[in-house]
Amino acid sequence: FAHGMSVNSRKSRVVTENKKYYIQTISKIQLVTKSCYIETVDDITSVYSDRDMYCTIYQFILIGVALFASILLVIFSKLLTRPLVKLKDASKE
């Protein structure tokens, strides 16, 4: 993972282990006489669980909006075609 890094650079990656997500970051720094690596690993499982929750909420909202729009479409189509239905009925008489 750290192979080929230049001094004062940083790499990061997301690692999955046991259904948990971690971000692993490694930095290469130059001390007086040698290069050193600094590595950190942080648990970011909550970020992924929040993302999944928001995706689920978004899907429910999208379905609700689609149903509401469909109902409005039916209502408006009935209102817009009512004069034509009346005209058809009058012409039959």
C-alpha positions in Angstrom: 0.0 0.0 0.0 2.8 2.4 0.9 5.2 1.2 -1.9 6.4 3.9 -4.2 5.3 6.9 -2.1 7.2 10.2 -2.4 8.1 12.3 0.6 5.3 14.5 2.0 2.6 12.5 0.2 -0.5 10.7 1.5 -2.5 7.8 0.4 -5.8 6.5 1.8 -8.1 3.6 1.2 -11.3 2.1 2.6 -10.9 -1.3 4.1 -13.8 -3.7 4.9 -13.4 -6.2 7.7 -16.1 -8.1 9.6 -18.9 -5.9 8.1 -17.1 -2.8 9.4 -15.6 0.0 7.3 -12.2 1.6 8.1 -10.3 4.3 6.4 -6.6 3.7 6.4 -4.3 6.6 5.7 -0.6 6.6 5.4 1.8 9.5 5.0 5.5 9.5 4.3 7.5 12.2 6.0 11.2 13.1 5.9 13.0 13.3 9.2 16.6 14.6 9.5 18.3 11.5 8.2 15.5 9.0 7.2 12.0 8.7 5.9 9.2 7.6 8.2 5.7 6.5 7.6 2.7 7.5 9.7 -0.4 5.3 9.5 -3.8 5.9 11.0 -6.9 3.7 10.9 -10.3 5.1 11.8 -13.7 3.4 12.0 -16.1 4.9 9.5 -18.9 2.4 9.7 -21.3 5.0 10.9 -20.8 7.0 7.6 -21.8 4.0 5.6 -24.8 3.1 7.8 -26.0 6.7 7.6 -25.6 6.6 3.8 -27.7 3.5 3.6 -30.4 5.0 5.9 -30.6 8.1 3.7 -30.8 6.1 0.6 -33.8 4.2 2.1 -35.5 7.4 3.1 -34.9 8.8 -0.4 -36.5 5.8 -2.0 -39.6 6.1 0.2 -39.9 9.8 -0.5 -39.5 9.2 -4.2 -42.2 6.5 -4.2 -44.5 8.9 -2.3 -43.9 11.7 -4.7 -44.5 9.4 -7.7 -47.8 8.2 -6.2 -48.9 11.8 -5.4 -48.0 12.9 -8.9 -50.0 10.0 -10.4 -53.1 10.9 -8.4 -52.8 14.5 -9.4 -52.4 13.4 -13.1 -55.6 11.4 -12.9 -57.5 14.2 -11.3 -56.3 16.8 -13.8 -57.0 14.6 -16.7 -60.6 14.1 -15.5 -61.0 17.8 -15.1 -59.5 18.6 -18.5 -61.6 16.0 -20.3 -64.9 16.9 -18.6 -66.0 19.5 -21.2 -65.3 17.0 -24.0 -67.4 14.3 -22.2 -70.2 16.9 -21.9 -69.9 17.8 -25.5 -70.0 14.1 -26.5 -73.1 13.5 -24.4 -74.8 16.6 -25.8 -74.1 15.5 -29.4 -75.6 12.1 -28.7 -78.9 13.6 -27.5 
